[in-house]
């Protein structure tokens, strides 16, 4: 008699600060989950793990943008089946938000048929237990209240400490963090100017006052091999723009207050602190450049909306850098995608690719991605391609045999061979269809639903480009614009699988 499979369990591991990675928290939580699974006859899934390392649960970042959010999505789409287990060290690993929100999330998990196990007290939470055992709900509320209060106290202490630092900022630096043209003195009492970098910035301001554009300034710096600040490889117009708008060049520091809303961290500027840094640009020069910059952008009527269907996704096939939109000619000119490295005068070919052709290809042919979805099982995928090649080779043999029969007459031996080949081809095709169905069932429901949504959007006219772009970002990490072959190579998220569609004719080499 065949034994039934063990119930599947998943572990969720979280701690708040990156420093805890150096400690014992990660090892302790992993080993405790493994021990519980062994003891209680559960199969702990070691392929699909959920870890939020250095992610706070106080404002819900682990739900909104972290792996706990992925787990919740997986149970909503039934990618994780009812009857499974979620193993956590304690309930405060799931949430440190208000008790009402924390318990509501616990209820959502349990109502999806998942058993939540808390290792610190050995409790199990299911929908039935929460409904029938008031103590379980009370314990969950008390744990949530304690965790939320602890986080509130910590947040208040940190806020008070930073407020005191800001008051003392005029006398000594708040932190060692400073602009790229400064260094904190070893005694930590003041900042020192890095002369060679300060001179580069002064030159940028002088060139701007002479009427040179930001793109031209970046190109000139690259031609002269002027060292880039930080980790960048070349100068970009965007960085020049930031330098021209940064009040730190006149010594002003703008502290920020950080707030988290809906799981997203947002920074809000506070009152500026003048003379915090040593100034490297005269105040009147900075103000003149600011006036020039504000006038340069006036009257263009830019909406700020996404104008490229592959915005944030398009990459160069040569250097793997991002590609950006440019217009050939002035307002209303033909839009193209070009490599950002080449555009800035760096070591890559300046190749213009028609954005209209790419956009038409994505909108018209995106449905073909349905036939090349990323399989969960690499062995299934390999076998699927072998069967596909086998079918194609049999089709070639059958076509050749039919031509031979038409040429030489209906020979009994040739007809018998044709019947044999068609029988083999049908058997392979049947196996191919079964395997295709298995692969389809193995795919994440979320991927299939998102792709179906994308295909539906592309079928509408006119198309909503920003919405299509946002949906593409959910499915793919990047799209390589292979202009030599005239292909768009879509790189799927959470997979090394690449799907391709044609957008134009291959170039002659």
C-alpha positions in Angstrom: 0.0 0.0 0.0 1.4 3.4 -1.0 1.9 5.8 1.9 0.5 9.3 1.7 2.9 12.2 1.3 3.9 14.1 4.4 2.2 17.5 4.9 4.3 20.3 3.4 5.7 23.0 5.7 7.3 26.3 5.0 9.4 28.4 7.3 9.4 32.2 7.6 12.5 33.8 9.1 12.8 37.5 9.9 14.9 39.9 11.9 15.0 43.7 11.8 18.6 44.8 11.4 21.4 43.7 9.1 23.7 43.4 12.1 21.7 40.4 13.4 23.0 38.5 10.3 26.3 38.4 12.1 24.7 37.0 15.2 22.9 33.8 16.0 19.3 34.7 14.9 19.4 33.2 11.4 20.9 29.9 12.5 18.6 29.6 15.5 15.4 30.1 13.5 16.5 27.7 10.7 17.5 24.9 13.1 14.3 25.3 15.2 12.1 25.0 12.1 14.0 21.9 10.8 13.7 20.3 14.3 10.0 20.9 14.5 9.3 19.5 11.0 11.2 16.3 11.8 9.5 15.8 15.2 6.0 16.4 13.8 6.3 14.4 10.5 6.3 17.4 8.2 8.1 17.9 4.9 9.9 21.2 5.2 10.2 22.7 1.8 13.9 23.7 1.3 13.4 25.1 -2.2 10.7 27.7 -1.5 12.0 29.6 1.6 10.7 32.9 2.9 13.3 35.1 4.6 13.2 38.8 5.4 16.7 39.4 6.7 17.1 42.9 8.1 13.5 43.9 7.3 11.3 45.5 9.9 7.7 44.3 10.6 6.8 47.4 12.6 5.4 49.3 9.6 4.6 46.3 7.5 7.6 46.4 5.1 7.8 42.6 5.2 4.3 42.4 4.0 4.3 45.2 1.4 7.7 44.6 -0.2 9.2 41.6 1.6 9.0 37.8 1.3 6.1 37.5 3.8 4.1 39.4 1.1 5.2 36.7 -1.4 3.9 34.0 1.0 0.5 35.7 1.3 0.2 36.0 -2.4 1.2 32.4 -2.8 -1.7 31.2 -0.6 -4.2 33.6 -2.2 -3.3 32.1 -5.7 -3.3 28.6 -4.3 0.4 28.1 -5.2 0.8 27.0 -1.6 -2.0 24.5 -1.0 -4.4 24.4 2.0 -3.3 21.9 4.6 0.3 23.3 4.6 2.1 24.6 7.6 3.9 27.9 8.2 6.6 27.7 10.9 7.8 30.9 12.7 9.8 31.5 15.8 7.1 33.7 17.3 4.1 35.7 16.1 6.1 38.9 16.3 8.2 37.6 13.5 5.1 38.0 11.3 4.1 41.4 12.4 4.8 44.2 14.8 2.0 46.4 13.6 -1.0 47.3 15.7 -2.7 44.3 17.3 -5.8 44.6 15.1 -3.7 44.4 11.9 -1.4 41.7 13.2 -4.3 39.4 14.2 -6.2 40.1 11.0 -3.2 38.9 9.0 -3.0 35.7 11.2 -6.7 35.1 10.5 -6.2 35.5 6.8 -3.4 32.9 6.8 -5.5 30.5 8.8 -8.6 31.0 6.7 -6.6 30.0 3.7 -6.2 26.5 5.3 -2.7 27.1 6.6 -1.6 26.0 10.1 0.6 28.6 11.8 3.1 27.1 14.2 4.9 29.4 16.8 8.0 27.7 18.1 8.6 29.8 21.2 5.4 28.6 22.9 4.6 25.5 20.8 1.2 26.7 19.7 -0.7 25.9 16.6 -3.2 28.4 15.0 -5.8 27.2 12.6 -9.2 28.7 11.6 -11.0 26.1 13.8 -8.7 26.8 16.8 -9.2 30.5 16.6 -13.0 30.1 16.3 -13.4 27.6 19.2 -10.6 28.6 21.6 -10.8 32.1 22.9 -7.5 31.7 24.7 -5.7 31.3 21.4 -7.1 34.6 20.0 -6.3 36.3 23.4 -2.7 35.0 23.3 -2.3 36.3 19.7 -3.6 39.8 20.7 -1.3 40.0 23.8 1.7 39.0 21.8 0.9 41.5 19.1 0.3 44.3 21.6 3.6 43.6 23.4 5.5 43.5 20.1 3.9 46.7 18.9 4.6 48.6 22.1 8.3 47.5 22.1 8.7 48.8 18.5 6.9 52.1 19.4 9.3 52.6 22.3 12.3 51.9 20.2 11.1 54.3 17.5 10.6 57.0 20.0 14.1 56.6 21.5 15.7 56.7 18.1 13.7 59.7 17.1 14.7 61.6 20.3 18.3 60.6 19.8 18.4 61.9 16.2 16.5 65.1 17.2 19.3 65.8 19.7 21.9 65.2 17.1 20.3 67.6 14.8 20.4 70.3 17.5 24.1 69.7 17.9 24.8 69.6 14.1 26.1 73.2 14.0 28.9 72.2 16.4 29.9 68.8 15.1 28.9 66.4 12.2 25.9 64.2 12.7 27.5 61.2 10.9 30.5 60.3 8.8 28.2 60.4 5.7 29.1 63.4 3.5 29.2 64.5 -0.2 31.7 62.8 -2.5 34.0 65.9 -2.5 34.4 65.9 1.3 36.0 63.6 4.0 35.4 63.4 7.7 38.5 64.4 9.6 40.0 61.6 11.8 39.0 63.5 15.0 35.4 63.5 13.7 35.0 67.2 14.5 34.8 68.6 11.0 34.9 67.9 7.2 37.8 68.4 4.9 37.7 69.2 1.2 39.0 66.8 -1.4 40.7 69.4 -3.6 40.8 67.5 -6.9 37.1 66.6 -6.7 36.1 70.1 -5.6 37.9 71.5 -8.7 35.9 69.2 -11.0 32.7 70.5 -9.5 33.8 74.1 -9.9 34.6 73.4 -13.5 31.1 71.9 -14.0 29.5 75.1 -12.6 31.7 77.3 -14.8 30.8 75.4 -17.9 27.1 75.6 -17.1 27.4 79.4 -16.7 29.1 79.5 -20.1 26.0 77.8 -21.6 27.2 74.2 -21.9 24.4 71.6 -21.5 24.5 68.9 -18.9 24.8 66.1 -21.5 27.7 67.9 -23.2 29.5 68.4 -19.8 29.2 64.7 -19.1 30.5 63.8 -22.5 33.5 66.2 -22.1 34.3 64.7 -18.7 34.2 61.2 -20.2 36.4 62.2 -23.2 39.0 63.6 -20.8 38.8 60.4 -18.6 38.0 62.5 -15.5 37.6 60.1 -12.6 34.0 59.4 -11.6 33.0 59.9 -8.0 31.8 56.7 -6.2 31.2 53.4 -7.9 30.1 54.6 -11.4 32.1 53.9 -14.5 31.3 57.0 -16.5 29.8 60.4 -16.1 26.0 60.7 -16.7 23.9 63.8 -17.4 21.7 62.9 -14.4 24.7 63.0 -12.0 25.8 66.4 -13.4 22.2 67.6 -12.8 22.3 66.5 -9.2 25.6 68.3 -8.6 24.1 71.5 -10.0 21.1 71.3 -7.7 22.9 70.1 -4.5 23.0 72.9 -1.8 25.8 71.0 -0.1 28.2 72.8 -2.5 27.4 76.0 -0.7 27.7 74.3 2.7 24.0 73.7 3.4 22.9 70.4 4.8 19.2 69.3 4.6 18.4 66.6 7.2 15.5 64.3 6.5 12.8 62.6 8.5 12.1 59.0 7.5 8.5 57.7 7.7 7.2 54.4 6.5 3.7 54.3 5.0 2.1 51.2 3.4 5.4 49.4 3.7 7.3 52.0 1.7 10.0 54.2 3.2 9.7 57.9 2.4 12.0 60.7 3.3 10.8 64.2 4.1 13.1 67.3 4.2 13.5 69.2 7.5 14.8 72.7 8.1 18.1 73.3 6.3 21.3 73.7 8.3 23.6 76.4 6.7 27.4 76.2 7.1 27.3 72.5 8.1 29.8 71.7 5.3 32.7 73.7 4.0 31.5 75.5 0.9 33.2 75.0 -2.5 30.9 77.2 -4.6 30.0 80.8 -4.1 26.3 81.3 -3.1 25.6 83.7 -6.0 27.1 81.2 -8.5 24.8 78.5 -7.1 21.8 80.7 -7.4 22.6 81.8 -10.9 22.9 78.2 -12.0 19.6 77.3 -10.2 17.8 80.0 -12.1 19.3 78.7 -15.4 18.2 75.2 -14.6 14.6 76.2 -13.7 14.2 78.2 -16.9 15.6 75.4 -19.1 12.8 73.0 -18.2 9.9 75.5 -18.5 7.3 75.2 -21.1 8.1 71.7 -22.2 4.8 70.3 -20.9 6.2 66.9 -19.8 3.7 64.8 -18.0 6.2 62.7 -16.2 4.4 59.5 -17.3 6.1 56.4 -18.7 6.6 57.0 -22.4 8.5 53.7 -23.3 6.8 50.3 -23.1 10.2 48.9 -21.9 11.1 51.7 -19.5 13.4 50.3 -16.8 13.7 47.0 -18.6 15.5 47.5 -21.9 19.2 46.5 -21.9 21.9 46.7 -24.5 23.0 43.4 -26.0 26.7 44.5 -26.1 27.5 46.0 -22.7 24.3 44.9 -20.8 23.7 48.5 -19.7 20.2 50.0 -19.7 18.8 51.6 -22.9 17.1 54.9 -22.7 14.6 56.8 -25.0 15.8 59.6 -27.3 14.0 61.6 -29.9 15.6 62.1 -33.3 15.1 65.7 -34.1 13.2 68.2 -32.0 9.7 68.0 -30.5 7.7 65.3 -32.1 10.7 63.5 -33.5 11.1 59.8 -34.1 11.6 58.0 -30.7 14.5 55.6 -30.4 16.2 53.4 -27.7 20.0 53.8 -27.3 22.5 52.4 -24.8 23.1 54.8 -21.9 26.8 54.1 -22.0 27.1 54.9 -25.7 24.9 58.0 -25.2 27.3 59.4 -22.6 30.3 58.8 -24.8 31.4 55.6 -23.2 32.9 52.4 -24.8 29.8 51.0 -26.5 28.3 51.3 -30.0 25.7 54.1 -30.5 22.9 52.1 -32.1 19.5 53.6 -32.5 16.6 51.1 -32.3 13.1 52.3 -33.3 10.9 52.4 -30.2 7.8 52.3 -32.4 8.9 48.9 -33.9 9.6 47.5 -30.4 6.3 48.8 -29.1 4.3 47.3 -32.0 6.1 43.9 -31.5 5.3 43.8 -27.8 1.6 44.8 -28.2 1.0 42.6 -31.3 3.0 39.5 -30.4 3.0 39.3 -26.6 0.6 36.4 -26.8 3.5 34.2 -28.1 5.0 34.3 -24.6 2.2 32.0 -23.6 3.9 29.2 -25.6 7.3 29.7 -23.9 6.5 30.1 -20.2 9.3 29.4 -17.7 8.9 25.8 -16.4 9.3 25.1 -12.7 11.1 21.8 -13.4 14.2 22.1 -15.6 14.1 18.4 -16.4 10.5 18.7 -17.6 11.5 21.6 -19.8 14.5 19.7 -21.3 12.3 16.6 -22.1 9.6 18.9 -23.6 12.2 20.4 -26.0 13.5 17.0 -26.9 10.0 15.8 -27.8 9.4 19.0 -29.8 12.6 18.4 -31.8 11.5 14.7 -32.3 8.1 15.8 -33.6 9.7 18.3 -36.0 12.2 15.7 -37.3 9.3 13.2 -37.9 7.4 15.9 -39.8 10.5 16.3 -42.1 10.7 12.5 -42.7 7.0 12.4 -43.4 7.1 15.3 -45.9 10.1 13.7 -47.7 8.3 10.3 -47.9 5.2 11.9 -49.3 7.2 13.6 -52.0 8.9 10.3 -52.8 5.5 8.6 -53.1 4.2 11.3 -55.4 7.2 10.9 -57.6 7.6 7.2 -57.8 3.9 6.1 -57.4 2.0 4.5 -54.6 4.4 1.8 -53.6 3.1 -0.6 -50.9 6.4 -0.5 -49.0 6.4 3.4 -49.1 2.8 3.6 -48.0 3.5 1.1 -45.1 6.5 3.2 -44.1 4.4 6.4 -44.2 1.7 4.7 -41.9 4.5 3.6 -39.5 6.0 7.1 -39.3 2.6 8.8 -38.8 1.9 6.3 -36.0 5.2 7.1 -34.3 4.6 10.8 -34.8 1.1 10.5 -33.2 2.5 8.7 -30.2 5.2 11.4 -29.6 2.6 14.1 -30.1 0.4 12.5 -27.5 3.2 12.4 -25.0 4.1 16.0 -25.9 0.6 17.1 -25.2 0.5 15.4 -21.8 3.9 16.9 -20.8 2.7 20.4 -22.0 -0.2 20.0 -19.6 2.0 19.0 -16.7 4.3 22.0 -17.3 1.3 24.3 -17.5 -0.1 22.9 -14.2 3.4 23.3 -12.5 3.6 27.0 -13.4 2.7 29.6 -10.7 -0.9 30.7 -11.0 0.3 34.2 -10.4 2.5 34.2 -13.5 -0.2 32.8 -15.7 -2.8 35.3 -14.4 -0.4 38.2 -14.8 0.5 37.2 -18.3 -3.2 36.8 -19.2 -3.8 40.3 -17.8 -0.9 41.6 -19.9 -2.3 40.0 -23.1 -5.7 41.5 -22.4 -4.2 45.0 -22.0 -2.2 44.7 -25.2 -5.4 43.7 -27.1 -7.0 47.1 -26.2 -6.7 50.0 -28.6 -5.3 52.5 -27.8 -2.9 50.8 -25.4 -2.2 52.0 -21.9 1.6 52.1 -22.1 2.3 52.9 -18.4 0.0 50.0 -17.3 1.6 47.6 -19.8 5.1 48.6 -18.6 4.2 48.1 -14.9 2.8 44.6 -15.7 5.9 43.7 -17.7 8.0 44.6 -14.7 6.1 42.1 -12.6 7.0 39.3 -15.1 10.5 40.2 -16.3 13.8 41.5 -14.8 15.0 42.9 -18.2 14.4 42.7 -21.9 17.5 42.6 -24.1 17.2 44.5 -27.4 19.2 42.2 -29.7 19.4 44.5 -32.7 21.7 42.2 -34.7 19.0 39.4 -34.8 16.0 41.7 -34.5 14.8 40.0 -31.3 13.5 41.0 -27.9 14.8 38.6 -25.3 12.5 38.6 -22.2 14.3 37.4 -19.0 11.7 36.0 -16.6 11.7 36.8 -12.9 12.7 34.0 -10.5 14.0 31.9 -13.5 16.9 31.7 -15.9 14.5 31.2 -18.7 14.5 33.6 -21.7 11.7 34.0 -24.2 12.1 35.8 -27.5 9.9 37.6 -30.0 10.9 39.3 -33.3 10.6 43.0 -33.6 12.4 43.5 -36.9 14.7 41.9 -39.5 18.2 40.7 -38.6 21.0 43.0 -39.7 23.5 41.9 -42.3 26.9 41.3 -40.7 
